[in-house]
Amino acid sequence: MKRLLMSAAALSLLAPAAFAETLVVSSWGGSFRDLIDQTIAEKFTEETGVEVEFITGGTIDRLNQARLSRDTPESDVTFTTSHIGWLYANDGLFEELDMSQIPNAENLVEQAVISPYHFGAWAYVYTIGYLPDLVPEGITFDSWNDLWSPELEGMLAAPDFDPSHIIAAAAELEGLDIENWQEAEDKLLELKPNFRAFYTNDANSQQLLSSGETPVQVLLSMNAYYMQSQGLDVQLAIPEEGAVLGVDTMGITAGTEKTELAYQFLNAALDPEVQAEIAEIKKGSPVVSNVELPAELAELPGIFTTPEQWDSQTLIIPHELRAEKTAEWRQWFSENMIAGN
């Protein structure tokens, strides 16, 4: 009997560990999964005692899986891009948010409020990145139009998976709303001789820059700062028309049984100290206005800390329109810009 009582006591001690509550987060893998784990999840667990688990994958792969598992959702919180978040919302895969349950959201910057279903976790830009020693003398990149300089023939790279940045820049240069982007097709075609390559991911972008094969790129700011940390002298320019804003977002997965915990997780993400950590690690912009960053970080191109910077240095593609048009833009770009290059 004594042995049985001891076994029961041991099991009672093990039970909380074995059956501890967890929150499941869907996110990208690699450094972004680690970023969320080391900042937001750590704060959330500190405040609630609830551990965070991750399911990871590519942006579209996770969207497709969420569609397949809508009746038995695999996650409680989902990270995705601002425009793909609209696809989740339009498919009924995100809960409509009660912002009163996210006190830290009162400090969200306007540009990070994406929809009633999802909002920003951090921001970045796609802009012009270049290697100063390999760019022809006199090229300054004060404007997106400088990418069209004949001196840059065969020097340029851009992502093959998302042409929206260069399409937005061409439309802006032609004085068009991006809804009328077809009127900028001739402008886009004039840029074709300057392309050397189209990169498939961040690692491919890094390889093309480090080798000098494409000393000018339409480049993710976070990737540029990573390459700088590895010793590559890549510089970023913010054109007078603005850099193309990107916002990675969070939403509560429709059908979760852990809504209250999900709200606590979103609130932890907007904690000013967490936002400062994210900015320090990834060199992106905080999405709340009550963050203080060290001067050397706040002064980096593509990091916005004031309303004036958010207003004047960003070129914003309407997020819902971008979700609607992405497939169309990719098809046109593949057929007309990439094919035969």
N, C-alpha and C positions, 0 to 999 in steps of 0.2 A: 504493500500500500504506500509506504514511504517513497519507493522508487517511482510509482505511478504519479504521486503528487509532485515529485521533483520534475518529472517529464512534462506534466501539465504546466508547471510554472515556467519551464524553459520554453515551451511552445508559446505561452502568452507573451513572453519577452520577444520572441521572434516574429510574432504576428504583425506588429506595426511595421517592421522593416520589410516583411514579405509582401504585405498588402498596402503599402503606402500609396497615397493618392499621387497621381502624376498629371501633368498637363502636357499634351502632345502638340508640338509645333511643326508645321510644314514649312520648309525653307529650302533655299539652295544649299548645296554642300560646301565643302572646302572652307575657305577663309570667311565666308559670310555666315556659315553655320557656327563657326568658332566665335565670330564677332557677336552674334546674338547670345550665344551661350555664356561668354565671358562678361557681358555687360547687362543686357536686359534680363536674361534668365537668372543670373546671379542675384540681381536686385530683387526680382520676384520671389525667389526661393528664400532669400533673407527675410522678406516681409511676411511670407505665408507659410514657410516650411514645406511647400510643395515642390517636388522635383520636376524638372522639365526634360522631356524626351523629344527627339527629333525624327521626322521622316524627311528625307532630302531627295532632290532631283532637279531636273531642268524646269524652266518656267512653264513651257507648254506641256511637258510630260506630266507635271503635277496637276495642271488644269484638267487634262484628259482623265487622269486617275480620279480626281475629285468628281468629275461628271459620272464616272462609272460607279463610284461608291457613295453617291449622294444619299441613299437610304440608310447607310451605315457609315457615316463619315469617319475617316481615319485620324483626323486632327481636330484640335479645338481652336487653334489660331493659325492663320495662313499669311505668309509673307509672299508678296509678288510685286511686279512693277505696277505703276499707276494705271497704265492702259489695259494690261491684262486683268487687273483687278476689276475693271468694268465688265469684262467677259464673265468673271465669277458672279458679279452682282446681277447681270442681265440673265444669267442662267439659274438664279435663285440659290447660289452656293454660299452667299454671305448673308449674315444677319444684318438687318438695319440697326444702326448703332444708337444707343441712348447716351448721348455725350455727357449727360449729367452724372453718369457713373464713371467718368474719366476726368477727375478734377484737373489733372495736369494739362488736359486738352484746351483749357482756357488760354493757354499761351501759344497754341499752334499758330504758325505764320500762315497767312492767307494762301500761299502757294502750295502748302502741304495739305489743305483741305480738299480732297479729291472728289468724294461723293458721300452720300448718306451711309455708305457701307464700308468705306475704307479711307484711311488717311496715312500720311507719311510717317516713316520711321527714321529716314535720313534722306539727304538729297545730294546730287552730284551734277556734273555737266558733261556733255560731249562737246568738245571744242577742238581748236587747232593745236596740235602738238608737233614739235619740230626739234631737230638737232641743229643748233646754231652753226656749227662748223661745216655742215653739209648743205646748208641752204644758200642759194645764190645771193650775192651781195645786193642790198637794196630792197629785199623782200622783208616786210615788217609784220604782216598779218594783223594790221589794224582793222581790217574788214574781212568778212567771208569772201568778198570778191577777189582778194589776193590769191585765193586758191586757183583762180582761173588764169593766173599769170603764165604766159607762154614759157617763161624761164623754168617753170616747175614740171615741164613735160617728163612723164615717166617717173615721177618722184612720189606720188601720192598713194596712200592706202586708206580704206574705210571699211567698216564692218559689212560683210555680205549678208548678215542676218537681220539688219535693221537699217534701211536706207533713209529713215524718216529725218535724220539729222541734216543730211545734205539736201534733201527735198525741201525741208523747212527753210534752210538758208537760201536756196535758189528762189523760192517763192518770195521771201522777204526782200531779196535784192531786186526782184522784178516788181515790187510794190503790190504783191498779191496776198490775199488771205489764202491760207493753205488749203482751204476747201476747193480753191480754183487752181490747184497745183499744176494741172495739165497745161496751163498757159505758160508755165516755166519749163516745159519739156525741151525747148530749143536751148535754153540756158544750161540745162543739165547736160545735154549732149555736147555742148561746147567744152565741158570739163573732161570728157572721156579721154582725150590724149594725155592728160596729166596723170591718169591712174596707172600705177604699176601693178598693184595687187589689191585683193579684197581679203581681209583677214576673217577667220572663222571663230575666233575666241580671243580672250585676253592673252593667252600664252603665245598664240600665233602673232598677235600684234607686237608683243615684246620681242619676238624673234626677228620680225621684219625691221623693227627700229634698231635693235642692238647690232644687227648685221650691216646697217646703213642702206639696206636695199630700198626702203621707203622712208627717207628722212623727214617726210611730212605725213601726218595722219589726222584723220578725224578720230579723236581719241577720248576715251573715258578718263576723266580727271583722276579718279582713284588709281587707275592703272599707271598713269604718268607718275604719280607720287610714289607708287611702289617701285617703279623703275629707277627713280631718283635715289631711293633708299638703297638700291643695288649698285649705285655708282654710275648710272647712265645720265648724261647731261641732256635730258629731254626737257624742253621748256613749254609752258602753256601760254597761249594768248587768249584773251577775251575780246572778240571782235566788237566793234562799235554797235553792231546789230544785236549783240547779246550771244552768249553761249546757250546751247540747247539744254534746257533743264530736264533732268531725270529725277524721279522720286520713287524710291522703293517703299512699299506700303504694307499695312497690316489690316486684317479684317478678322472677324469672328466667324468661324465656319458654321454654316447653317446646320442645325440639328445637333450641335454639341450639347452634352448634358452637363457641361461645366462652364456655363455662361458667366457666372459670378467670378470664377477664377480667371476666365479669359479677359474680362474687364480689368481685373487687377493686373494682369500681364500687360495689357495695352497701356495702363496708367504708369506702370513701372518703366515702360519704354520711353515715356515722355518726361521722366524725371530729369531735371536739368543736369545733375551730375552724370547720369547715364548718357545723356546726349553729348556731354563734353567728352566722355570716354570714347564714344563712337567716333566723334570728330577727330580725336587724337589718333585713334588706331587706323581709320580708313581715309582720313583727310577729306571728309565730306562735310556738308553743311548741316548744322543742327536744324531741326524743324520746329523748335520752340524758341520764343524770343527772350526767355529769361536765363540764357546760358552765357557764361563768361569764359572766353577762350584766351589762352596766352596770345600776346601780340604777334609772335612769329607764326602762329597757326592761323589766326584771323586774317592776316595779311596775304595769305596764299591765294593765287588766282583760282576762282571757282568755289571759294568758301565764302558764304554770305552770312553776315551777322547783323545787318541793318536793313530797315525797310527800303532805303534808297538803293542798296546793292541788289536786293531781290527784284526791285522794279526795273532798274536800268541795265542790269548785266545778264538778264535771262531772256532767252527766246523760248516761249512756251507753246508747245503743240497741244491743242485741246485734247485732254486725255481720252474722252469718250470717242472723239473723232479718230484719234490715233488707233484705238482698238478696232474701229470699224474699217479703217483704210489700210492697216498694216499688210494684209495679204495682197491687196491691190498694188501697193507700193513695191512690195518685194517682187511681184511678178514683173512689173514694168522695169524695175531696176535690173533684174536678172536678164531679161530679154534685150534690153537696150544699152545697158552700161557694162555689165559683166561679160555677156556673151561676146566672144571674139576678142576680148581684151588680153 
